[in-house]
Each structure stands twice: as structure tokens, then as C-alpha cells.
Amino acid sequence: MDLASALFKQLLTQQDISTWSSLRKNYLTPEYSSLYDKVSSFVDRFNKLPTFEELKFDAKSKQLLQRVAIVEQVEVDTDAGILLEFLKNDYSQRLVLEGVTKLIDNSVAFESAAETIQALQDVIVGIEKKIDLDEEQETMQRIALFEPQEVISRYIPLGLNTEFDSVIQYTPEDLIMIGGRRGSGKSLVCANVMANMQAENKSSMYFTIEMHQRDIIQRVASIGANVSAYRLRNRTLSSDELFRVAKWWSSRYEGGEDFFKEHYGLHISFDEFHKKLISLPLKESRFEVIYDPQMTVSKIRSECERKVPLIKPSVIIIDYINKIKLSKIPSKKGSFDWGEQIEVANFLKADIAQKFGIPVVCPYQIDASGEARFAKGILDPADAAFTLDPHQKDDCAMTFTCTKDRRNAETNFTSSMDWDTLKIGPDSAVVTAKDEDEDKDKEEVEDRKWQK
């Protein structure tokens, strides 16, 4: 007797449609493929599992009839749900063995430890895609009406608009997507969310693909310290601005505020101050910026596995979805592979937001009509989605148009935008009506560091 035979015996004897719905064909060895297909076809036609007699009448081939007879003769007392878990475990062990064997065979091709770890993460992600690891949902008998207070305490506002935040906050497991044309400010929104988390003494993780770590940190610093982003990047800050930056920079370290009061002054340069400051440990509540121009889902997953338990982030920011790859092996369709982008979106929802219980903020590109470029399906797993309109620079405003919200009515808001410090909100702004032709003439450029 094998697991598959025992499982089919209990499924058909007990008419356990619930367990059947959790069985995947790939868990089974090839000799059970035709039996699985026949049972699946019967369920699709009659909306029930077949009995052995019905299966015999429905079977056409001699080989399939023999397989049904073998299964019917199996004697087993174990519940179908338990047998399915045994089968999944057996299948996962076979996948692990195959993956590790292949990894060892190819290990001579890896040039560094990072590549070896990346390859191992690819194996893990590949296995998880083939196995349903979802935990059993609460039964209708036990499910509570109200969300536990511990979960509610982890709701977050985006911090981009006070009026909006007073009405809507986002829960753990939410995927919030921010759509914008090239150069519309998607990355600025991400930097503002991170700066807002820092101001609230909450941790965050920022995955960046096109901008280096220092570029992101400089933006967050200009927002957090309320100084000119242009002058900060070019090291031409006034003494007052440099004072605010040093104070903000110190707040990242344990005891940094006291250290700032004791050591910072006109007699010491910022570089000298920084060298002394880094002797202190970083606070547990902090931001982490991870840069990789070839960002893959396994890279995101491995970094989250390592750093989420350490810093306990309140939000994970991934900038941006259109550039994330399933693996380092190039897709045959190149950057226009919409199928890959949809898989990435599902990964961000199921394997990051839901698995770690942390909301994810992720920008995406939109086309001239305001739709997601290449793949509208990337918005399917999103819990909320907005599109950006930065207006003209002299409007000093940015409008967020809600295009999707699972829990709330679609709510739009317009926030003040300080293009000098790059800070969005938290005050609301009003944009005066202008000629529509002005918007049509906006130049589309690649996302890049803001220039004055």
C-alpha cells in the first residue's frame, strides 16, 4: 500500500470533497495521473466525488480500471486529511532532495557565497510554488468577530495626508500599490513612507532596484530633517540645515540623541561626527535599504527571512514591481513578460505581506491612459491601489487617486508637495484648474534623482 492509493480510497469512501480540493496533481507520481484526471473530470461535471461504482462506469481504459480496483482493495483507517499531509511531506522531501542534488552538481559554477545562497533560495521558492503551505483557516465555530488588539496595534497610516490617515489605515497582510508614469514621483512616495515610519520610531525595509542605497537614504534624510534635497546631495547645506541633519542622523543610533548634544558643534565636521557616532549600535527600530539591480523574488524572500525577526518592520517597500524578476534567468519575453509580472504581484501578496504579516507598499508603472503598463492583472492581488498626479511644480501638490480598495470606499486625496525637501503632506492641498493641454505636454522621463 502506498500513500496515494490510501488517500484515494479515503477520499472516495468518505466523499471528502474538502480534502480533495486541497490535493494537487503534482503531489502524485505519474501512475496516478489518469486517476486524478478522471476524478477531477467527474467532479467538474457532477459537483461531487464519484463512488467506486460510478468511477468504474466512467473509466474507459483497462489500465485505469486496474488502478481503481487496486485502490478499492486498500484497507486503511487513517483520515484523508492526515494522509494528504503525509503525501505533501513525502513530495516536498523528494523536491528538496532533487533541488539539493542539482545545486551540488552546479556548485562549481558559483563564483561567490552570495550566488550559492541565491541558488539555494531559488530552490526554496520553487518548492513553495509547487506545494500548498497555507495554514488551516479558522472554523466558523471558533472564528472571532473582532480583529485581535495585537493585530490592530500593527495597523499603519501612510503618513502622506492627515485627513486620509484619520479615516483609513492599512492592516498587516495588505498590499498597497502606487501607480505612476515615469518620473511622476513613485520613488518619492516610497521615501516619504519610510521617513514617516522613522519619525514614528517604527522599522521599515526598502528594496531598491534602480537607485543606490545612498540615494534613498539622502532622500529620507532630506524629508526627515526638513532640508533641501538638492543641497544635501551636493554637500552645500547651510549650518542650520547641517545641524538638523546631524540631529536626525544621530536619532538612528542607541543613545544618539545624547551623543549629539555632547559632541556635535562648530568645532567638529559632520564626517568626524559620523565616525564617532557609528561606534554606537543602531536602534532596533530602524530602516534597512537593500539594493540589487537584478532583484528577484528569492532575494526579497531571503532578506525578509533574515531581517524581519531582527528589526520587526512595520512596512516593507519594494521599488518597483515592473523590475522584479522571478529568477536571474532572463525571461524569453524580456521586460514585457506580463505573465511574470502577475506572478511577482501574487508573490508580494501571498509570500511577503501575508506570510510575514507586514503591509507591502509597491509602485508600478502606468501608461498614458492611467492603466498598469503591460499587465492589468498585477492589480488583482492588491488590497488598495492609487495613481499619482504630481501636477506642475508650482502647484506644490500631489494627487492620489484611489482606483481600488477592498475594505473602504475609494477615497482620493491631494497632499502638499515640497519639491525642495521632497516631503509629501501631511497637509492637504488645493490645485487650481488649468488648461488640460498642459498635462498632455508633460515630458515623460525615467525615474531618477530629483534635480533642482
Residue, then its C-alpha position, 0 to 999 in steps of 0.5 A: m500500500d502506498l500513500a496515494s492509493a490510501l488517500f484515494k480510497q479515503l477520499l472516495t469512501q468518505q466523499d471528502i470533497s474538502t480534502w480533495s480540493s486541497l490535493r494537487k496533481n503534482y503531489l502524485t507520481p505519474e501512475y496516478s495521473s489518469l486517476y486524478d484526471k478522471v476524478s477531477s473530470f467527474v467532479d467538474r461535471f457532477n459537483k461531487l466525488p464519484t463512488f467506486e461504482e460510478l468511477k468504474f462506469d466512467a473509466k474507459s481504459k483497462q489500465l485505469l480500471q486496474r488502478v481503481a480496483i487496486v485502490e478499492q482493495v486498500e484497507v486503511d483507517t487513517d483520515a484523508g486529511i492526515l494522509l494528504e499531509f503525509l503525501k505533501n511531506d513525502y513530495s516536498q522531501r523528494l523536491v528538496l532532495e532533487g533541488v539539493t542534488k542539482l545545486i551540488d552538481n552546479s556548485v562549481a559554477f558559483e563564483s561567490a557565497a552570495e550566488t550559492i545562497q541565491a541558488l539555494q533560495d531559488v530552490i526554496v521558492g520553487i518548492e513553495k510554488k509547487i506545494d500548498l503551505d497555507e495554514e488551516q483557516e479558522t472554523m466558523q465555530r471558533i472564528a472571532l468577530f473582532e480583529p485581535q488588539e495585537v493585530i490592530s496595534r500593527y495597523i499603519p497610516l501612510g503618513l502622506n495626508t492627515e485627513f486620509d490617515s484619520v479615516i483609513q489605515y492599512t492592516p498587516e497582510d495588505l498590499i498597497m500599490i502606487g501607480g505612476r508614469r515615469g518620473s511622476g514621483k513613485s520613488l518619492v512616495c516610497a521615501n516619504v513612507m519610510a521617513n514617516m515610519q522613522a519619525e514614528n520610531k517604527s522599522s521599515m525595509y526598502f528594496t531598491i532596484e534602480m537607485h543606490q542605497r545612498d540615494i534613498i537614504q539622502r532622500v529620507a534624510s532630506i524629508g526627515a530633517n526638513v532640508s533641501a534635497y538638492r543641497l544635501r546631495n551636493r554637500t552645500l547645506s547651510s549650518d542650520e540645515l547641517f545641524r538638523v541633519a546631524k540631529w536626525w542622523s544621530s536619532r538612528y543610533e542607541g543613545g544618539e540623541d545624547f551623543f549629539k548634544e555632547h559632541y556635535g558643534l562648530h568645532i567638529s565636521f559632520d564626517e568626524f561626527h559620523k565616525k564617532l557616532i557609528s561606534l554606537p549600535l543602531k536602534e532596533s527600530r530602524f530602516e534597512v535599504i537593500y539594493d540589487p539591480q537584478m532583484t528577484v523574488s528569492k532575494i526579497r524572500s531571503e532578506c525578509e527571512r533574515k531581517v524581519p525577526l531582527i528589526k520587526p518592520s512595520v512596512i516593507i517597500i519594494d521599488y518597483i514591481n515592473k523590475i522584479k524578476l522571478s529568477k536571474i534567468p532572463s525571461k524569453k519575453g524580456s521586460f514585457d513578460w506580463g505573465e511574470q509580472i502577475e506572478v511577482a504581484n501574487f508573490l508580494k501578496a501571498d509570500i511577503a505581506q501575508k506570510f510575514g504579516i507586514p503591509v507591502v507598499c509597491p509602485y508600478q508603472i502606468d501608461a498614458s491612459g492611467e492603466a498598469r503598463f503591460a499587465k492589468g492583472i498585477l492589480d488583482p492581488a492588491d488590497a488598495a491601489f492609487t495613481l499619482d498626479p504630481h501636477q506642475k511644480d508650482d502647484c506644490a501638490m500631489t494627487f492620489t487617486c484611489t482606483k481600488d480598495r477592498r475594505n473602504a470606499e475609494t477615497n482620493f486625496t491631494s497632499s502638499m508637495d515640497w519639491d525642495t525637501l521632497k516631503i509629501g503632506p501631511d497637509s492637504a492641498v488645493v490645485t487650481a484648474k488649468d488648461e488640460d493641454e498642459d498635462k498632455d505636454k508633460e515630458e515623460v522621463e525615467d525615474r531618477k534623482w530629483q534635480k533642482 
